[in-house]
Amino acid sequence: MSVITTATRMWLTRSLKPFQFKNEYDHKLDYSNTDHLGLYIHIPFCESICSFCPYCKERYVKERCHEYIDTLIAEIHHVGATADGTKKKVTSLYFGGGTPALAIDRLGDIIQAVEDHFIIAEGIGLELHPGNVTKENLRKLKTMGITKISIGIQSFQPKLLKLLGRSVIDPQNIFDAMREVPFETVSMDFIFALPGQTIEELKADIDMAFANQANHIAIYPFINFTFTKSTIPVMAKKEKRKLLDEITKYCESKGYHRDSIWTFAKKKRAKYSSMTRENFLGFGCSATTLLKDQFKINTFSIEEYKKRIAANDIPTSLTIRFTKRQRMIYYLFWTAYSTKIKAKNFEDFFGESLKKNYGFELWLAKKLGLVNEQDHVYTMTLKGAFDYHYYENYYTLAYIDKMWGIMRKEAFPQEINF
């Protein structure tokens, strides 16, 4: 594991104690008094497997998908029963994968199961493969209550799609379908930092998206996970920094609102993020749950997932019980993803002052030109955003790469320490 992430963890938690994930879990999740709770559902099926994709997925087989959905619905009812008949208000519901639209004829059943136990206040989001964006599918999704969609375009450039092993798409078909069936948020995902990719190509992708129904975009960096079969070389730090800065400046020059490190919107109300939420429940294999005192991750094995649910238990593989400092770091890390940290929100969540706990670090960040402070709100500068991105790469490769690599091989590892 990287010396940088280890040293940072020790300094910020003021402890030598590692982040310790153990093969243990609470058989009943107590989320009834949890504020700002979100929901996430994982559908792990794809028509084809992209070599660079690190997420839990397998090739789509209709019968196997239907069996999985039946199990998923049982998990939702099992966890939802915690509220003892009282429906819990949640902020949002997001479907990810995999390719959730492959289960489009069962999505309504899943949403109904969720609504048996939860009241969704801010809408339902769903990821779409470009090949799933048809007028028929969009009408079905809208009828069942989907309000936000995120389309994994990756690039409109044929040469980059070929590099990624993706089929070349006809964007006009996608634009025509979205024009006829509008949604509250239409987000398009792109990848940057690919070999040979230029800022002009990224600008062209951004312009094409915003000129054709998208009101939100996400531009994620290419990350080479060790357990994938990708052979795409990683772009040098200097080139990557230049691209990220130029993307940011270009979007800001167009008047787009930056709502996270990688995302920009035409208007502030257009939002799509399953990541920057204070607390959430995750359903499905590999899904994660974040509560005030713990973080847990479900098994990556569909077979073992089904066995746990059949035994009327939850499919947790690993759990970390946070110390207060560890939870603060987790909160700050993902809140910083939005490029802003509000001192009042931290105090409301922990009942303690942000400056009292991390005053020196905030002072140092300002001195180094990483953040600006106004009215107790800390906002990242361009330099801060890139340095966060660079550290996030370390985090991803030191923590997520290691954990997911192990969990793809072992359904229930005994323990993982970071």
PyMOL commands that set and color helices and strands:
alter all, ss='L'
color gray80, all
select helices_A, chain A and resi 3-13+62-83+100-115+130-132+135-143+158-164+171-180+199-210+237-253+302-310+324-336+343-350+354-367+382-407
alter helices_A, ss='H'
color red, helices_A
select strands_A, chain A and resi 20-22+37-43+45-46+58-59+88-90+93-97+118-120+124-128+148-154+185-192+216-221+257-258+263-265+279-283+288-290+294-298+316-321+340-342+371-374+377-380+415-417
alter strands_A, ss='S'
color yellow, strands_A
deselect
rebuild
show_as cartoon
